[in-house]
Amino acid sequence: MPLLRLRWSLREGRRRWIQIVGVAFTLAIGIGSYAGPASAIDWRLDATDKSLDFTNMYDLRATVSGGGDVPAGTLARIAEGTDGIEEYSERLVVDRQVETIAEGEELLAHGRIIGVEQIGGGRGVNRVEVLRGDGLPEPATGEPRVLIESKFARFHGLPDSGTLTVGGDTSVEFVGHATSPEFFLIVEGDGSLGQSNFAALFAPLATAQDLAGRSGAVNDLVVTLEPGADADAVRQELINAAASAAGTPLDVITRDETPSYIGLVNAPAADQDFAGAMAFLLFVGAGFAALNFSSRMVEAQRREIGVSMALGEPPRSIAMRPVLIGVQIGILGVILGVALGFLLSSQAVAVAEAAFTYPVFEQPFKLGIYARAAAIGFAVPLLAVLWPVLRAVRVRPVEAIRSGHLASRGGSLGPVISRVPLPGRSLARMPFRNLLRTPRRTFMTLLTFSIGLATLFTIVGFSNSFAATFDRGNQELLGNDPERFMIRLDSVYPVDSPQVQGALTDPTVHLGESALVLGASVVADEPDTDDGEPTQLDLVVRFVDFGSAVWTPTASQGSLSAGTPGVVLADKAARDLGVEVGDEVTLTHPALVDGVFAYGTRTVPVTAIHPHPLRLNAYMDLSQASTWGFGGLANIVTGVPADGSRLNEVKRSLFGSGNGVARVQGLDESFQSVEDSLDQVSGFFIVFRGFVVLLLLLIAFNTAGINADERARDHATMFAYGVPVRRVIANLSMEGLLLCAAAAVLGVLFGYALLLWMVLYLMPTAIPEIGPLVSVNPIEMGLYFAIALIAVALAPVFSARKMNKMSIPGTLRVME
């Protein structure tokens, strides 16, 4: 008997193979969308930990303040005399512009020369790992040779070796691609650099000193701590030792304060939140669709179950056959789900490899993740078939055998709709009556469509919101000049110095203005938090002329007045601090006292709030720089290219001019690191969108196929009375369109609520530095919804062949 049941279930599977494959594929989308991204994120978490350990990233980094340097060995002696330090290494880190040819076009980018004592081999601190190419000869001889940072090289398709121009006039050969823990992810404190416009160059210390024109000098020290050492105590001891022994002020940060490390360790969690939310939506939508279709497949066999009961077959035996169909759906769904999971995980890994450079990146099969997804996916069709089967075997055989219109046990809205005047003749009214005749099935199908459309709305809207956030940021910074750029100097100079005036008067620079950019932190004087503890935020304060006719920040609240003391905060920063215009905040900032850098605190009012999405962007009037001791000083110059010039010509003109230029970049590059990441994950978003569209197509196809099976006797009766097949299909299409139109309304409402949750809660939690905007592109959204409506309208056409071959007497035959 078990063998007979198995053969029966396989025969039934062949008869309904299209529906079984359709439901299984629907289920597979849910399994794959959960297991694939989850596996990739686990791989990244493992790769982050192993790669940081492999390259021995520093615990503390000390940099000579103000862009200065000291003789080699000075920082090493300070480290040797400091308790708690295990290993240390001196470096020279200098910013320079880099020029090369990428894919036949000139490429000018901000660069950074990192001179280290050891490259490759041994452990060292902040080990430089060669990923491609021959690497540097030991010892380096002849012409200067460097290694180029891997992500920049890969982004621009650079070969393993080639030539660069550093600082405008020095030709350098690069002989390989490399990485270091600081550059596993490219991001600066102001978020302005990405892998497309930042080129790190690794070189032996002597080579770096020659390229920078700082023979025998160092300005950077990286150290690892002994187990159990207090990082804050060691930091303070380093600062004190440098000040007393060498009279050198040091800026010391911990690993946890390094922007790239923060992004590196937070990115997997942020991606896990985003991918997890989208995968959960897909999993729920696909699981619910599979649940609905599996149960309806069994309900379509209600008469067969009734006949089996009338013939005396035990209920357990009757229930076993549909359960075996559910097993077939579950097994096929799990197999397809694992395959789709691998597809998604491969896409996620490609994104991770583009955004992060890990020297250690293993990809073992995550059995636990796939097992959880498979177990849930396998249980869905089994539960779906058990419920209708148990209902069917509990009724009398004669009730189960009854025709469709007699089988309803209450709940039909047919009598109600019969009293409502509807336009058209009987056939025209049939789609409305069919929907209301079985309200439970209609509601379940409506809910299935609604979940699918809501998922689509959320995913597309989330992508639109990302793009709108970046557009808002660029619009705020660029104003009416899309070509505005910023010249960052390598130190702070007097406004009338050759360095500042050289940039302002350069023939390629138009509408030039000097300004000052300094880092600071801020807390609210009266914190508006639940625990009463103040929220401290890091800021990049730009001192600009509020009376400028060229550019000033936009005040969405408050006003900007030249000479007025106070700070202009981003809307996101104001909300996080719980302050409004007129409230006071306390700034901790660098101060210049008698020519020496120090730190001070100052309480200032919030004079205005600006709409830039990055919360670290803050502004003060240029006249207020004197309160910090920086009056009459500048470290940046802004402008636009002069007539006939381009940004590359501005960069080239300032290369090697000896005027202290560290970087020239377009202001539209201020979001570059985030935009680079968005470009990389766009393929991932596209895959998710494709899965949702495929899910909607499967829902439409399965709904049409199951409707055709459930109403086979109804359709046979209509054919017997001479109704053509095309009219029956048109009615089914109209019924689907009515249902999908109602689902579209519910999907938009539910999807918009989910979008608000993801953008206003999930995204700020994962990426607290950005104040996102909620935006939906109506044209793009309308296109996707139109595809869903067209799919629903065309799905019944696939049943035409089956209807044309239908045996009308055989379908209408009733055995009571």
ZAMARGU-4260 file (C-alpha; in steps of 0.2 Angstrom, whole numbers, plus 5000, padded with zeros to 4 digits):
<rodrens>
0) 5000/5000/5000 | 5014/5013/5004 | 5021/5009/4987 | 5004/5012/4979 | 5002/5029/4987
5) 5019/5034/4981 | 5015/5029/4963 | 4999/5038/4964 | 5007/5054/4971 | 5020/5053/4957
10) 5006/5051/4944 | 4997/5065/4952 | 5013/5075/4951 | 5015/5072/4933 | 4997/5077/4930
15) 4999/5094/4939 | 5018/5096/4936 | 5016/5114/4930 | 5007/5119/4946 | 5019/5110/4957
20) 5034/5118/4948 | 5026/5135/4949 | 5022/5133/4968 | 5039/5126/4971 | 5048/5140/4962
25) 5038/5152/4972 | 5044/5144/4988 | 5062/5143/4982 | 5062/5162/4980 | 5059/5164/4998
30) 5072/5151/5003 | 5085/5158/4992 | 5082/5176/4996 | 5085/5172/5015 | 5099/5160/5014
35) 5110/5168/5000 | 5112/5185/5008 | 5114/5178/5026 | 5128/5166/5020 | 5137/5181/5011
40) 5136/5192/5027 | 5143/5178/5038 | 5157/5176/5026 | 5161/5194/5027 | 5161/5194/5046
45) 5173/5180/5046 | 5184/5188/5033 | 5184/5205/5042 | 5191/5196/5058 | 5203/5185/5050
50) 5210/5199/5038 | 5212/5211/5052 | 5222/5198/5062 | 5232/5192/5047 | 5238/5210/5044
55) 5240/5215/5062 | 5230/5231/5062 | 5236/5244/5074 | 5227/5247/5091 | 5233/5266/5091
60) 5239/5277/5078 | 5249/5293/5082 | 5251/5307/5070 | 5261/5323/5071 | 5249/5337/5073
65) 5247/5351/5060 | 5255/5341/5046 | 5272/5342/5053 | 5285/5329/5054 | 5300/5323/5065
70) 5317/5314/5061 | 5316/5296/5059 | 5318/5286/5075 | 5310/5300/5086 | 5293/5292/5087
75) 5301/5274/5089 | 5310/5280/5104 | 5294/5287/5112 | 5285/5271/5109 | 5300/5261/5117
80) 5298/5271/5132 | 5279/5269/5134 | 5272/5255/5144 | 5259/5243/5137 | 5265/5244/5119
85) 5269/5227/5111 | 5274/5232/5093 | 5277/5248/5084 | 5281/5255/5067 | 5286/5272/5060
90) 5278/5278/5044 | 5278/5294/5033 | 5260/5298/5027 | 5259/5312/5014 | 5245/5317/5002
95) 5249/5320/4984 | 5239/5320/4968 | 5241/5305/4957 | 5239/5305/4938 | 5239/5290/4926
100) 5230/5283/4911 | 5215/5272/4914 | 5207/5263/4899 | 5214/5276/4887 | 5208/5291/4897
105) 5218/5302/4909 | 5214/5299/4927 | 5218/5312/4940 | 5214/5307/4958 | 5219/5311/4976
110) 5233/5300/4982 | 5242/5296/4998 | 5259/5290/4999 | 5262/5278/5014 | 5280/5275/5018
115) 5282/5259/5029 | 5297/5250/5036 | 5292/5233/5029 | 5281/5227/5015 | 5276/5209/5014
120) 5284/5195/5024 | 5284/5195/5043 | 5270/5201/5053 | 5274/5219/5057 | 5260/5232/5062
125) 5248/5237/5048 | 5255/5224/5036 | 5255/5228/5018 | 5249/5213/5008 | 5253/5211/4990
130) 5238/5204/4980 | 5243/5205/4962 | 5259/5208/4953 | 5277/5205/4957 | 5279/5216/4972
135) 5293/5227/4977 | 5311/5220/4975 | 5321/5218/4992 | 5329/5230/4994 | 5321/5242/4982
140) 5334/5249/4970 | 5334/5261/4954 | 5319/5271/4949 | 5306/5273/4963 | 5293/5259/4964
145) 5277/5258/4973 | 5262/5247/4975 | 5245/5254/4971 | 5229/5251/4982 | 5220/5236/4975
150) 5202/5244/4975 | 5207/5259/4965 | 5217/5249/4953 | 5203/5237/4950 | 5189/5250/4949
155) 5199/5258/4935 | 5205/5242/4927 | 5223/5246/4929 | 5236/5232/4925 | 5247/5224/4937
160) 5261/5236/4933 | 5262/5253/4925 | 5268/5271/4928 | 5260/5285/4938 | 5264/5304/4940
165) 5265/5309/4958 | 5263/5327/4963 | 5263/5333/4945 | 5281/5330/4940 | 5288/5314/4947
170) 5286/5298/4937 | 5284/5282/4948 | 5282/5264/4943 | 5269/5254/4951 | 5273/5235/4951
175) 5258/5227/4960 | 5241/5229/4968 | 5241/5229/4987 | 5231/5232/5003 | 5233/5237/5021
180) 5220/5236/5035 | 5216/5254/5034 | 5211/5252/5016 | 5200/5237/5017 | 5187/5250/5015
185) 5190/5267/5008 | 5182/5281/5018 | 5189/5297/5026 | 5182/5306/5041 | 5171/5317/5030
190) 5165/5303/5019 | 5172/5312/5004 | 5183/5298/4997 | 5179/5282/4988 | 5188/5269/4978
195) 5185/5278/4962 | 5194/5294/4967 | 5207/5289/4980 | 5224/5281/4976 | 5234/5275/4991
200) 5252/5271/4986 | 5263/5260/4997 | 5282/5262/4997 | 5297/5258/5007 | 5300/5272/5019
205) 5316/5279/5010 | 5306/5280/4994 | 5291/5289/5002 | 5303/5301/5009 | 5311/5305/4992
210) 5294/5307/4984 | 5288/5318/4997 | 5304/5328/4998 | 5305/5325/5017 | 5322/5316/5018
215) 5324/5306/5034 | 5307/5312/5041 | 5292/5302/5048 | 5275/5309/5054 | 5265/5293/5059
220) 5267/5279/5072 | 5256/5264/5072 | 5257/5252/5088 | 5249/5237/5094 | 5246/5235/5113
225) 5250/5221/5125 | 5235/5210/5131 | 5226/5219/5144 | 5233/5236/5141 | 5222/5251/5143
230) 5221/5260/5126 | 5216/5277/5134 | 5230/5276/5146 | 5243/5272/5133 | 5236/5286/5122
235) 5238/5299/5135 | 5256/5293/5139 | 5261/5294/5121 | 5254/5312/5120 | 5263/5317/5136
240) 5279/5308/5131 | 5280/5317/5114 | 5276/5334/5121 | 5290/5332/5135 | 5303/5323/5125
245) 5302/5330/5108 | 5291/5345/5110 | 5280/5337/5097 | 5261/5337/5098 | 5253/5321/5093
250) 5235/5317/5088 | 5232/5299/5094 | 5217/5289/5088 | 5212/5271/5093 | 5207/5258/5080
255) 5189/5260/5085 | 5190/5279/5080 | 5197/5275/5063 | 5184/5279/5050 | 5188/5265/5038
260) 5187/5253/5053 | 5171/5259/5059 | 5164/5257/5042 | 5172/5240/5040 | 5164/5233/5056
265) 5148/5242/5054 | 5145/5238/5036 | 5141/5219/5038 | 5128/5223/5052 | 5121/5237/5041
270) 5120/5226/5026 | 5112/5212/5037 | 5099/5224/5042 | 5095/5229/5025 | 5096/5213/5016
275) 5088/5204/5031 | 5073/5216/5029 | 5071/5213/5011 | 5074/5195/5012 | 5061/5193/5026
280) 5048/5202/5015 | 5052/5191/5001 | 5052/5175/5012 | 5035/5180/5019 | 5028/5185/5002
285) 5034/5169/4994 | 5030/5158/5009 | 5012/5165/5010 | 5010/5163/4991 | 5015/5145/4992
290) 5004/5142/5007 | 4989/5149/4998 | 4992/5139/4981 | 4996/5123/4990 | 4980/5123/5000
295) 4970/5128/4984 | 4978/5114/4974 | 4971/5102/4987 | 4954/5111/4988 | 4953/5109/4969
300) 4953/5090/4973 | 4938/5091/4985 | 4927/5080/4974 | 4940/5067/4972 | 4943/5066/4991
305) 4924/5064/4992 | 4923/5050/4980 | 4937/5041/4989 | 4927/5043/5006 | 4912/5036/4998
310) 4921/5021/4992 | 4926/5017/5010 | 4945/5022/5009 | 4951/5027/5027 | 4954/5046/5030
315) 4972/5043/5035 | 4975/5035/5018 | 4965/5049/5009 | 4976/5062/5018 | 4992/5054/5014
320) 4991/5057/4995 | 4989/5076/4996 | 5003/5076/5009 | 5014/5067/4997 | 5011/5081/4984
325) 5016/5093/4997 | 5032/5083/5000 | 5035/5085/4981 | 5033/5103/4982 | 5044/5105/4997
330) 5058/5095/4990 | 5058/5104/4974 | 5056/5120/4982 | 5071/5117/4993 | 5082/5111/4979
335) 5078/5126/4969 | 5079/5138/4984 | 5097/5132/4987 | 5102/5135/4969 | 5094/5153/4970
340) 5103/5156/4987 | 5119/5152/4979 | 5115/5164/4965 | 5111/5178/4977 | 5126/5174/4988
345) 5138/5175/4973 | 5130/5192/4969 | 5133/5198/4987 | 5151/5192/4987 | 5154/5201/4971
350) 5148/5217/4979 | 5158/5214/4995 | 5174/5210/4985 | 5172/5227/4975 | 5169/5237/4991
355) 5181/5228/5003 | 5198/5221/5000 | 5201/5206/5011 | 5217/5196/5010 | 5208/5182/5018
360) 5191/5178/5011 | 5185/5160/5013 | 5167/5155/5007 | 5162/5138/5016 | 5145/5132/5014
365) 5134/5138/5028 | 5124/5122/5032 | 5115/5130/5047 | 5108/5145/5037 | 5102/5134/5023
370) 5096/5121/5034 | 5085/5133/5044 | 5078/5141/5027 | 5075/5124/5020 | 5066/5117/5035
375) 5054/5132/5035 | 5052/5131/5017 | 5049/5112/5017 | 5036/5114/5031 | 5026/5127/5022
380) 5018/5116/5008 | 5015/5102/5021 | 5005/5113/5033 | 4996/5121/5018 | 4989/5104/5012
385) 4985/5097/5029 | 4972/5110/5033 | 4961/5108/5018 | 4963/5089/5018 | 4958/5088/5037
390) 4943/5099/5033 | 4938/5088/5018 | 4939/5071/5027 | 4928/5078/5041 | 4913/5081/5031
395) 4901/5068/5024 | 4906/5061/5007 | 4890/5068/4998 | 4894/5086/5004 | 4912/5084/4997
400) 4906/5078/4980 | 4894/5092/4978 | 4897/5104/4963 | 4906/5120/4967 | 4890/5132/4969
405) 4882/5119/4981 | 4898/5116/4991 | 4899/5132/5000 | 4896/5131/5018 | 4891/5149/5021
410) 4901/5165/5019 | 4897/5168/5001 | 4893/5186/4997 | 4883/5181/4981 | 4866/5184/4988
415) 4872/5202/4993 | 4879/5206/4976 | 4864/5199/4967 | 4854/5213/4974 | 4866/5226/4968
420) 4863/5232/4950 | 4878/5229/4940 | 4881/5235/4922 | 4881/5222/4907 | 4874/5205/4905
425) 4876/5189/4915 | 4893/5185/4907 | 4900/5203/4910 | 4894/5202/4928 | 4902/5185/4931
430) 4920/5191/4937 | 4912/5202/4951 | 4901/5187/4956 | 4915/5174/4956 | 4925/5185/4967
435) 4911/5187/4980 | 4905/5169/4979 | 4921/5163/4988 | 4926/5177/4999 | 4939/5167/5009
440) 4948/5161/4993 | 4947/5179/4986 | 4954/5187/5002 | 4968/5174/5003 | 4973/5178/4984
445) 4971/5196/4987 | 4982/5196/5002 | 4995/5186/4992 | 4995/5199/4978 | 4996/5213/4991
450) 5011/5206/5000 | 5020/5204/4983 | 5016/5221/4977 | 5020/5229/4994 | 5037/5220/4994
455) 5040/5227/4977 | 5035/5245/4982 | 5047/5244/4997 | 5062/5238/4988 | 5060/5250/4973
460) 5056/5264/4985 | 5071/5260/4996 | 5083/5262/4981 | 5074/5278/4976 | 5076/5285/4993
465) 5095/5281/4993 | 5097/5290/4976 | 5086/5305/4982 | 5097/5307/4998 | 5113/5308/4988
470) 5105/5320/4975 | 5099/5332/4990 | 5117/5332/4996 | 5125/5336/4980 | 5112/5349/4976
475) 5115/5357/4993 | 5134/5358/4991 | 5135/5363/4973 | 5121/5376/4973 | 5120/5383/4955
480) 5137/5378/4950 | 5138/5359/4946 | 5157/5361/4943 | 5161/5368/4960 | 5177/5360/4967
485) 5187/5361/4983 | 5206/5363/4984 | 5212/5356/5001 | 5229/5362/5007 | 5241/5351/5016
490) 5241/5363/5031 | 5233/5379/5038 | 5240/5395/5030 | 5237/5413/5032 | 5225/5420/5019
495) 5238/5431/5011 | 5251/5417/5010 | 5258/5411/4993 | 5249/5394/4996 | 5231/5402/4997
500) 5234/5416/4985 | 5242/5404/4973 | 5226/5393/4972 | 5215/5409/4971 | 5225/5417/4957
505) 5228/5401/4947 | 5222/5404/4929 | 5211/5389/4929 | 5202/5394/4945 | 5186/5405/4944
510) 5176/5412/4958 | 5188/5407/4971 | 5185/5409/4990 | 5196/5404/5004 | 5188/5394/5019
515) 5193/5384/5034 | 5188/5366/5038 | 5191/5359/5056 | 5185/5344/5065 | 5175/5345/5081
520) 5163/5336/5092 | 5146/5343/5099 | 5135/5339/5114 | 5118/5347/5118 | 5118/5358/5134
525) 5101/5351/5139 | 5101/5334/5131 | 5084/5328/5125 | 5087/5309/5128 | 5077/5296/5138
530) 5092/5293/5150 | 5097/5311/5152 | 5114/5307/5145 | 5121/5319/5132 | 5123/5313/5114
535) 5140/5317/5107 | 5143/5319/5088 | 5158/5321/5078 | 5157/5336/5066 | 5167/5343/5051
540) 5165/5362/5054 | 5167/5373/5038 | 5170/5391/5041 | 5163/5400/5026 | 5158/5418/5022
545) 5139/5419/5025 | 5139/5435/5016 | 5146/5427/5000 | 5138/5430/4983 | 5145/5414/4977
550) 5139/5400/4989 | 5132/5399/5006 | 5123/5384/5015 | 5104/5383/5014 | 5095/5387/5030
555) 5079/5376/5031 | 5076/5383/5048 | 5083/5399/5056 | 5094/5412/5046 | 5112/5415/5041
560) 5119/5432/5045 | 5137/5437/5042 | 5146/5440/5059 | 5133/5431/5069 | 5141/5419/5082
565) 5134/5402/5082 | 5134/5385/5072 | 5123/5379/5058 | 5119/5360/5061 | 5112/5347/5049
570) 5094/5342/5051 | 5100/5325/5056 | 5112/5331/5069 | 5099/5343/5076 | 5087/5329/5078
575) 5100/5317/5086 | 5105/5330/5098 | 5087/5335/5102 | 5090/5354/5099 | 5081/5367/5089
580) 5086/5384/5082 | 5091/5395/5097 | 5096/5381/5108 | 5114/5380/5114 | 5127/5367/5111
585) 5145/5364/5117 | 5159/5362/5104 | 5175/5353/5108 | 5187/5359/5095 | 5205/5362/5090
590) 5212/5379/5095 | 5228/5388/5090 | 5236/5396/5105 | 5252/5405/5103 | 5255/5395/5087
595) 5252/5378/5096 | 5238/5367/5093 | 5227/5363/5108 | 5209/5358/5111 | 5196/5369/5119
600) 5177/5370/5122 | 5165/5383/5118 | 5146/5385/5120 | 5137/5392/5105 | 5119/5394/5099
605) 5112/5385/5085 | 5108/5399/5073 | 5101/5388/5059 | 5098/5371/5052 | 5103/5365/5035
610) 5096/5351/5024 | 5112/5342/5019 | 5109/5323/5023 | 5127/5320/5031 | 5125/5325/5050
615) 5143/5329/5052 | 5142/5344/5040 | 5142/5360/5051 | 5145/5378/5046 | 5150/5394/5055
620) 5153/5411/5048 | 5171/5414/5043 | 5172/5428/5055 | 5170/5416/5070 | 5187/5407/5066
625) 5196/5420/5076 | 5187/5413/5092 | 5196/5397/5089 | 5212/5406/5086 | 5212/5403/5067
630) 5207/5421/5062 | 5214/5425/5045 | 5219/5407/5041 | 5213/5395/5028 | 5216/5377/5023
635) 5204/5375/5008 | 5199/5385/4993 | 5183/5383/4983 | 5179/5388/4966 | 5174/5383/4948
640) 5184/5380/4933 | 5188/5395/4923 | 5181/5397/4905 | 5188/5384/4894 | 5195/5374/4908
645) 5190/5357/4916 | 5192/5350/4933 | 5206/5339/4927 | 5215/5354/4920 | 5213/5363/4937
650) 5221/5347/4945 | 5235/5347/4933 | 5238/5365/4935 | 5240/5364/4954 | 5251/5348/4953
655) 5268/5351/4959 | 5266/5369/4960 | 5274/5370/4977 | 5259/5379/4984 | 5254/5366/4997
660) 5240/5358/4988 | 5235/5341/4995 | 5219/5338/4985 | 5208/5345/4972 | 5191/5337/4971
665) 5174/5341/4964 | 5161/5344/4977 | 5150/5332/4969 | 5162/5319/4976 | 5158/5322/4994
670) 5147/5307/4994 | 5159/5297/4983 | 5162/5283/4995 | 5144/5280/4999 | 5139/5282/4980
675) 5153/5270/4976 | 5145/5258/4988 | 5128/5261/4981 | 5134/5258/4963 | 5141/5241/4969
680) 5125/5236/4978 | 5114/5241/4963 | 5117/5224/4955 | 5111/5217/4972 | 5095/5228/4972
685) 5092/5223/4954 | 5093/5204/4958 | 5081/5207/4972 | 5069/5217/4961 | 5070/5203/4948
690) 5065/5190/4961 | 5050/5201/4967 | 5044/5203/4949 | 5047/5184/4946 | 5037/5181/4962
695) 5023/5192/4955 | 5023/5183/4938 | 5022/5166/4947 | 5008/5172/4958 | 4998/5177/4943
700) 5002/5161/4933 | 4998/5150/4948 | 4982/5159/4952 | 4976/5157/4934 | 4980/5139/4933
705) 4972/5135/4950 | 4957/5145/4945 | 4955/5135/4929 | 4956/5119/4939 | 4944/5124/4952
710) 4931/5130/4940 | 4933/5116/4927 | 4914/5111/4929 | 4909/5129/4928 | 4919/5132/4912
715) 4912/5115/4904 | 4894/5121/4907 | 4898/5137/4899 | 4906/5128/4884 | 4891/5117/4883
720) 4879/5132/4881 | 4890/5139/4867 | 4901/5152/4876 | 4918/5153/4867 | 4934/5149/4875
725) 4940/5167/4872 | 4926/5174/4882 | 4929/5163/4897 | 4948/5168/4896 | 4942/5186/4895
730) 4932/5184/4911 | 4946/5176/4920 | 4957/5191/4915 | 4945/5203/4921 | 4943/5194/4937
735) 4962/5194/4939 | 4963/5213/4935 | 4950/5217/4948 | 4959/5207/4961 | 4976/5215/4956
740) 4969/5233/4956 | 4963/5231/4974 | 4979/5222/4978 | 4989/5237/4971 | 4980/5249/4982
745) 4983/5238/4998 | 5001/5235/4992 | 5005/5254/4990 | 4998/5257/5008 | 5007/5243/5016
750) 5022/5245/5005 | 5023/5264/5010 | 5022/5259/5028 | 5036/5247/5026 | 5046/5260/5017
755) 5044/5272/5030 | 5050/5260/5043 | 5066/5255/5033 | 5071/5273/5028 | 5066/5282/5044
760) 5071/5268/5057 | 5081/5255/5050 | 5093/5265/5039 | 5097/5278/5053 | 5100/5264/5065
765) 5112/5255/5053 | 5120/5271/5045 | 5118/5285/5059 | 5128/5298/5049 | 5115/5300/5036
770) 5098/5308/5037 | 5089/5299/5023 | 5074/5306/5013 | 5059/5296/5008 | 5056/5296/4990
775) 5047/5286/4977 | 5049/5288/4958 | 5031/5287/4952 | 5036/5282/4934 | 5047/5268/4939
780) 5035/5262/4952 | 5020/5263/4939 | 5031/5253/4927 | 5033/5239/4939 | 5015/5239/4944
785) 5010/5239/4925 | 5020/5224/4923 | 5011/5215/4937 | 4994/5220/4930 | 4999/5214/4912
790) 5005/5198/4919 | 4989/5195/4928 | 4979/5199/4913 | 4989/5187/4901 | 4991/5173/4914
795) 4974/5165/4909 | 4979/5164/4891 | 4990/5149/4896 | 4975/5139/4900 | 4967/5141/4883
800) 4975/5125/4876 | 4969/5115/4891 | 4951/5122/4889 | 4951/5119/4870 | 4955/5101/4873
805) 4943/5099/4888 | 4931/5084/4887 | 4914/5093/4891 | 4904/5077/4895 | 4919/5070/4905
810) 4921/5086/4915 | 4902/5087/4919 | 4900/5069/4923 | 4895/5067/4942 | 4896/5050/4951
815) 4885/5052/4967
</rodrens>
